[in-house]
Amino acid sequence: MKRRGFLMAGGALGITCFSGQSIAQPATGFYVPAEEARHDRTFMQWPVSRTVHPDPVFLKMVQRTIAEIANTISAFEPVIMLAGSEYHADISKQLSAAIEIWDVPTEDLWCRDAGPVFAINNRGELAVKQIQFNGWGRKQVHAHDARIADRVAERLGLPLQPTGLIGEAGGVEQDGHGALMAHESSWVNDNRNPGLARDEIEARLLAAYGAKRMIWSEGVWGEDITDYHIDSLARFTGPGRGIINLPDRPDNHDPFHMAALDTHDRLVAAGMDMDVIPEPHYRRVKNLDFVAAYANYYVCNGGVIAARFGDAETDQIASETLASHYPGREVVTLNVDVLGELGGGIHCATQQMPTS
């Protein structure tokens, strides 16, 4: 399934644990640290669903890519792979011996969206913020993926703190210093938070992440499965600074190009210092649905794991830009084209647990 072409017969299957109506907010004091803060470990999910990935050959390609990402990250920090126990024997053949496999059933690989969002307080206590995953607005099966956050919290013995939100962590970006950015299309949307106005969603996001400031841009409704997640376009790299992908030659008829330019302008107007990484001019995959997002990288302990798309010039610009924003970390680039064909990337496939 292409994430920019999400029509599928089974899209509405799955569960949703609450309706999105107003609920009591948890006690304050917890916040979600910046991704570049020290990690205890990285969580990932093993894709297995033949409803989501009906082509067995392509599914094997996706699994090999997830294994490569996990093995790469494991050289920098511990990795936990989540999967049903019936798959462990096969998975272990593809993973480094350093990677631990937990019996948490999954359907798909997008741990940034379905996985736990970890928060910490000033006493070093951890909690999991419950942003309820519902298959990007019931577009994809999620009977198992909708339960991953609470199952991981239970295994770790951590409190699960409700946020009153339905959505995905890939739809909001945090700097760990009080600022968030997001596209309205991923949150102010009846497929996730019916009946909630933007102000209420903003208040709940700020409470969930322990933040004080929100930078919104409109995004794109209904053109891809995520309703245009921010983490495939723009990222914080520190307080008041970030990076963004932009096309060198914007297409006025492409809603993603127009939304990207709008997001850039709003971030700059909000006082952000944004470095631009151009989208690749040439790439190995020519499909129009392919997402070539340099911004969809993952920061781990001592490393930055990023994609390369086959354009020598822009691949180098991206690596050099990331190295300048994350000094002292090794930038490792991988060919993750199969994830781009699905509309995602490395950041979408990972979720960090901060060190307490």
ChimeraX attribute file (.defattr): number of C-alpha atoms within 10 A of each C-alpha:
attribute: neighborCount
match mode: 1-to-1
recipient: residues
	/A:1	17
	/A:2	20
	/A:3	21
	/A:4	21
	/A:5	14
	/A:6	18
	/A:7	14
	/A:8	14
	/A:9	11
	/A:10	13
	/A:11	18
	/A:12	16
	/A:13	15
	/A:14	18
	/A:15	18
	/A:16	19
	/A:17	11
	/A:18	12
	/A:19	13
	/A:20	18
	/A:21	11
	/A:22	13
	/A:23	11
	/A:24	8
	/A:25	13
	/A:26	15
	/A:27	8
	/A:28	11
	/A:29	13
	/A:30	25
	/A:31	24
	/A:32	25
	/A:33	24
	/A:34	20
	/A:35	22
	/A:36	21
	/A:37	15
	/A:38	18
	/A:39	19
	/A:40	15
	/A:41	19
	/A:42	22
	/A:43	23
	/A:44	26
	/A:45	32
	/A:46	26
	/A:47	21
	/A:48	22
	/A:49	16
	/A:50	12
	/A:51	16
	/A:52	19
	/A:53	19
	/A:54	12
	/A:55	11
	/A:56	12
	/A:57	10
	/A:58	12
	/A:59	18
	/A:60	14
	/A:61	15
	/A:62	23
	/A:63	20
	/A:64	17
	/A:65	19
	/A:66	26
	/A:67	22
	/A:68	18
	/A:69	23
	/A:70	27
	/A:71	19
	/A:72	19
	/A:73	25
	/A:74	21
	/A:75	16
	/A:76	16
	/A:77	19
	/A:78	19
	/A:79	25
	/A:80	18
	/A:81	25
	/A:82	24
	/A:83	25
	/A:84	17
	/A:85	13
	/A:86	10
	/A:87	14
	/A:88	16
	/A:89	10
	/A:90	9
	/A:91	18
	/A:92	15
	/A:93	10
	/A:94	15
	/A:95	21
	/A:96	17
	/A:97	11
	/A:98	13
	/A:99	19
	/A:100	14
	/A:101	24
	/A:102	17
	/A:103	16
	/A:104	20
	/A:105	22
	/A:106	24
	/A:107	23
	/A:108	23
	/A:109	26
	/A:110	24
	/A:111	29
	/A:112	23
	/A:113	29
	/A:114	32
	/A:115	33
	/A:116	28
	/A:117	25
	/A:118	23
	/A:119	23
	/A:120	21
	/A:121	16
	/A:122	10
	/A:123	9
	/A:124	12
	/A:125	13
	/A:126	24
	/A:127	22
	/A:128	26
	/A:129	27
	/A:130	23
	/A:131	25
	/A:132	30
	/A:133	27
	/A:134	29
	/A:135	28
	/A:136	23
	/A:137	22
	/A:138	19
	/A:139	21
	/A:140	24
	/A:141	24
	/A:142	26
	/A:143	17
	/A:144	18
	/A:145	26
	/A:146	24
	/A:147	22
	/A:148	24
	/A:149	24
	/A:150	20
	/A:151	19
	/A:152	20
	/A:153	22
	/A:154	13
	/A:155	11
	/A:156	12
	/A:157	11
	/A:158	15
	/A:159	15
	/A:160	22
	/A:161	19
	/A:162	17
	/A:163	24
	/A:164	25
	/A:165	26
	/A:166	26
	/A:167	26
	/A:168	26
	/A:169	22
	/A:170	26
	/A:171	23
	/A:172	23
	/A:173	23
	/A:174	27
	/A:175	23
	/A:176	20
	/A:177	18
	/A:178	18
	/A:179	20
	/A:180	23
	/A:181	22
	/A:182	26
	/A:183	24
	/A:184	24
	/A:185	21
	/A:186	30
	/A:187	28
	/A:188	22
	/A:189	20
	/A:190	13
	/A:191	16
	/A:192	24
	/A:193	21
	/A:194	14
	/A:195	13
	/A:196	18
	/A:197	12
	/A:198	15
	/A:199	10
	/A:200	15
	/A:201	19
	/A:202	22
	/A:203	15
	/A:204	18
	/A:205	23
	/A:206	20
	/A:207	20
	/A:208	26
	/A:209	29
	/A:210	24
	/A:211	20
	/A:212	14
	/A:213	16
	/A:214	19
	/A:215	19
	/A:216	19
	/A:217	20
	/A:218	17
	/A:219	21
	/A:220	21
	/A:221	17
	/A:222	14
	/A:223	14
	/A:224	19
	/A:225	24
	/A:226	27
	/A:227	22
	/A:228	27
	/A:229	27
	/A:230	27
	/A:231	27
	/A:232	24
	/A:233	22
	/A:234	28
	/A:235	23
	/A:236	26
	/A:237	20
	/A:238	18
	/A:239	15
	/A:240	16
	/A:241	17
	/A:242	19
	/A:243	23
	/A:244	26
	/A:245	26
	/A:246	23
	/A:247	16
	/A:248	12
	/A:249	10
	/A:250	13
	/A:251	11
	/A:252	9
	/A:253	8
	/A:254	9
	/A:255	13
	/A:256	19
	/A:257	18
	/A:258	17
	/A:259	18
	/A:260	24
	/A:261	16
	/A:262	15
	/A:263	24
	/A:264	22
	/A:265	14
	/A:266	16
	/A:267	22
	/A:268	14
	/A:269	11
	/A:270	13
	/A:271	10
	/A:272	18
	/A:273	16
	/A:274	20
	/A:275	18
	/A:276	19
	/A:277	25
	/A:278	19
	/A:279	23
	/A:280	23
	/A:281	14
	/A:282	13
	/A:283	16
	/A:284	11
	/A:285	16
	/A:286	9
	/A:287	10
	/A:288	8
	/A:289	16
	/A:290	20
	/A:291	24
	/A:292	25
	/A:293	27
	/A:294	30
	/A:295	27
	/A:296	25
	/A:297	24
	/A:298	23
	/A:299	26
	/A:300	25
	/A:301	21
	/A:302	17
	/A:303	22
	/A:304	22
	/A:305	22
	/A:306	26
	/A:307	27
	/A:308	23
	/A:309	24
	/A:310	16
	/A:311	15
	/A:312	13
	/A:313	12
	/A:314	19
	/A:315	21
	/A:316	12
	/A:317	17
	/A:318	25
	/A:319	21
	/A:320	14
	/A:321	15
	/A:322	25
	/A:323	17
	/A:324	11
	/A:325	16
	/A:326	18
	/A:327	11
	/A:328	10
	/A:329	17
	/A:330	18
	/A:331	20
	/A:332	16
	/A:333	18
	/A:334	15
	/A:335	16
	/A:336	23
	/A:337	24
	/A:338	21
	/A:339	24
	/A:340	22
	/A:341	22
	/A:342	20
	/A:343	25
	/A:344	27
	/A:345	27
	/A:346	27
	/A:347	23
	/A:348	25
	/A:349	27
	/A:350	27
	/A:351	27
	/A:352	28
	/A:353	22
	/A:354	22
	/A:355	14
	/A:356	14
